Amino acid sequence: VFRIDAADEEQNQILRTDFRYDLSGNEDPGFFQRYLSFMDRAKEYAIGSSLSTSDRFLTLVTCIQHEPRYREVVLCKETKVEKYDG
């Protein structure tokens, strides 16, 4: 869990849906590693787990009440896959 300043161009890049390209559609092959480094520095909670480029994860972003400039980001890392037989 961490916050970003939506007015900050670099922090706003966290909102990408495809880490291979910036928000303007330009290729950016080194972004994913920078993204992981940023999250490691910005995290508000240490959970004893690290991220790597081979991990699968989901990024959730929401507004912060009374702070329209900022967004709260929750990163969910896949830890195991279970098959459903139903």
Secondary structure, DSSP 4 states (H G I P E B T S, - for coil): -EEEETTSHHHHGGG-S-TTB-TTS-B-TTHHHHHHHHHHHH-S---S----TT--EEEEEEE-TT-TTEEEEEEEE---------
